């Protein structure tokens, strides 16, 4: 005979502390790299949420599409920042 389930019987807490959680290392392997892009923390701090970041990236993509092809194929003259060991994972 099945016992009737009531919310009070739930053993899971109402809130979880994710402050010590780590990212799932298998997500990219299972779903592929097209679902995940890792950005540095200083850049992530510039965008309050996903919608703002996506809007900024879409505006850059739109501006790049509007450039003449000979300009967009040239290598960037802006020096690249070195990655720290921690962000290179």
Beta strands, then each sheet from edge to edge (+ up, - down):
end
